[in-house]
């Protein structure tokens, strides 16, 4: 189902090289808001070390954010030393196509990591990329996301019930 992620985890830093190898993932597309940083722009603990470890293991990384705040996205990308695209218009395919070209990998070898079903998961699934849903870093969200969270939580509950079977 287009609304279901291929994997659901607590946080991006839980992704291991072993998991990536098992799933033939060579590149990772990262969301920013509530995936890498909270609403106050505090970075996820251990993120810089995780990014460094991924790079050491030849995993290609890129940020794809729906934010139109270029300075925020640019700041995180600079700290992590990875390329970025802002105002990605997820779940539309435009941003995913840009990232695919930049990473120079096949869609099935790219994972997309984010905290929202209707943007990150749907966009990844529509683009035939490996969708990984993470729990939001913080409960506080921008108003648009706040409106969607109850529906997303219902979908996650159904997803978790289906994966038990």
C-alpha positions as CSV (number, residue, x, y, z in Angstrom):
1,X,0.0,0.0,0.0
2,X,1.3,3.4,-0.9
3,X,0.6,4.8,2.6
4,X,2.7,2.1,4.3
5,X,6.5,2.4,4.8
6,X,8.8,-0.5,4.0
7,X,10.3,0.0,7.4
8,X,9.2,1.8,10.6
9,X,11.8,2.7,13.2
10,X,12.3,5.1,16.1
11,X,15.0,7.4,14.6
12,X,17.3,7.8,11.7
13,X,20.4,6.8,13.7
14,X,18.8,3.4,14.2
15,X,19.6,2.6,10.5
16,X,22.6,0.3,10.3
17,X,25.0,-0.6,7.6
18,X,23.9,-4.2,7.9
19,X,20.2,-3.2,7.3
20,X,21.3,-1.1,4.3
21,X,23.3,-4.0,2.8
22,X,20.5,-6.5,3.4
23,X,18.2,-4.2,1.4
24,X,20.7,-3.2,-1.3
25,X,20.6,0.5,-0.3
26,X,23.4,2.6,-1.6
27,X,22.0,6.1,-1.0
28,X,19.8,7.8,1.6
29,X,17.5,10.7,1.2
30,X,16.9,12.5,4.5
31,X,14.0,14.8,5.5
32,X,14.9,17.6,7.9
33,X,12.0,18.8,10.1
34,X,11.3,16.4,13.0
35,X,13.6,13.8,11.3
36,X,17.0,15.4,11.7
37,X,16.0,18.5,13.8
38,X,13.2,19.5,16.1
39,X,11.1,22.7,15.7
40,X,13.7,24.7,17.6
41,X,16.4,23.4,15.2
42,X,18.1,21.2,17.8
43,X,19.8,18.3,16.0
44,X,19.1,14.7,16.8
45,X,21.6,13.3,19.3
46,X,24.3,11.2,17.5
47,X,23.4,12.4,14.1
48,X,26.8,13.8,13.1
49,X,28.5,10.6,14.1
50,X,25.9,8.5,12.2
51,X,26.3,10.6,9.1
52,X,30.1,10.2,9.3
53,X,29.8,6.5,9.7
54,X,27.5,6.2,6.7
55,X,30.0,8.2,4.6
56,X,32.9,6.0,5.8
57,X,30.8,3.0,4.5
58,X,30.3,4.7,1.1
59,X,26.6,5.4,1.6
60,X,25.6,8.5,-0.4
61,X,23.4,11.0,1.5
62,X,21.3,13.9,0.4
63,X,18.7,16.1,2.1
64,X,15.3,16.6,0.5
65,X,13.1,19.0,2.6
66,X,9.7,20.5,1.9
67,X,10.8,23.5,3.9
68,X,11.0,26.8,2.0
69,X,13.4,28.1,4.6
70,X,16.6,27.7,2.7
71,X,18.8,29.0,5.5
72,X,17.6,26.4,7.9
73,X,18.1,23.5,5.4
74,X,21.4,24.9,4.3
75,X,22.7,25.2,7.9
76,X,21.9,21.5,8.6
77,X,23.4,20.4,5.3
78,X,26.6,22.4,6.0
79,X,27.0,20.9,9.5
80,X,26.5,17.4,8.1
81,X,28.5,18.2,4.9
82,X,25.9,16.7,2.6
83,X,24.1,18.1,-0.5
84,X,20.5,19.4,-0.1
85,X,17.3,20.4,-1.9
86,X,14.8,22.6,-0.2
87,X,11.1,23.2,-1.1
88,X,11.1,19.6,-2.4
89,X,7.3,19.5,-2.9
90,X,7.0,15.9,-1.6
91,X,5.1,13.7,-2.3
92,X,5.5,15.0,-5.9
93,X,8.3,13.3,-7.8
94,X,10.3,16.4,-8.8
95,X,12.5,16.4,-5.7
96,X,13.0,12.7,-5.8
97,X,14.1,12.8,-9.4
98,X,16.7,15.6,-8.6
99,X,18.0,13.5,-5.7
100,X,18.2,10.3,-7.9
101,X,20.3,12.2,-10.4
102,X,22.6,13.7,-7.7
103,X,23.1,10.3,-6.0
104,X,23.5,8.6,-9.4
105,X,21.8,5.4,-8.1
106,X,18.8,3.4,-9.2
107,X,15.5,4.1,-7.4
108,X,15.4,0.7,-5.8
109,X,18.9,1.4,-4.2
110,X,17.8,4.6,-2.5
111,X,16.1,4.8,0.9
112,X,14.0,7.8,1.9
113,X,13.8,8.6,5.6
114,X,11.2,10.9,7.1
115,X,8.6,11.4,9.8
116,X,5.5,11.9,7.6
117,X,3.4,9.5,5.7
118,X,1.8,11.9,3.3
119,X,5.0,13.5,2.2
120,X,8.0,11.2,2.8
121,X,6.5,7.7,2.6
122,X,4.0,8.4,-0.2
123,X,6.7,10.2,-2.2
124,X,9.2,7.4,-1.7
125,X,6.7,4.8,-2.6
126,X,5.5,6.7,-5.7
127,X,9.2,7.0,-6.8
128,X,9.8,3.3,-6.2
129,X,12.3,4.0,-3.5
130,X,12.7,2.3,-0.1
131,X,10.5,4.2,2.4
132,X,11.6,4.4,6.0
133,X,9.2,6.1,8.5
134,X,10.7,7.4,11.7
135,X,8.9,8.6,14.8
136,X,9.0,12.5,15.0
137,X,11.8,13.8,17.2
138,X,9.4,16.0,19.1
139,X,5.7,16.3,19.6
140,X,5.7,19.9,18.6
141,X,5.0,20.4,14.8
142,X,4.1,23.2,12.4
143,X,0.3,23.7,12.2
144,X,-0.1,21.9,8.8
145,X,1.6,18.8,10.2
146,X,-0.4,18.9,13.4
147,X,-3.6,18.6,11.4
148,X,-2.3,15.4,9.6
149,X,-0.8,13.6,12.6
150,X,-4.0,12.0,13.9
151,X,-4.7,10.4,10.5
152,X,-1.0,9.3,10.2
153,X,-1.2,7.8,13.7
154,X,-4.3,5.8,12.6
155,X,-2.4,4.6,9.5
156,X,0.6,3.6,11.6
157,X,-1.6,1.6,13.9
158,X,-3.1,-0.3,11.0
159,X,0.3,-0.8,9.5
160,X,1.7,-2.2,12.8
161,X,-1.4,-4.5,13.1
162,X,-0.8,-5.8,9.5
163,X,2.9,-6.5,10.1
164,X,2.1,-8.7,13.1
165,X,0.1,-11.1,10.9
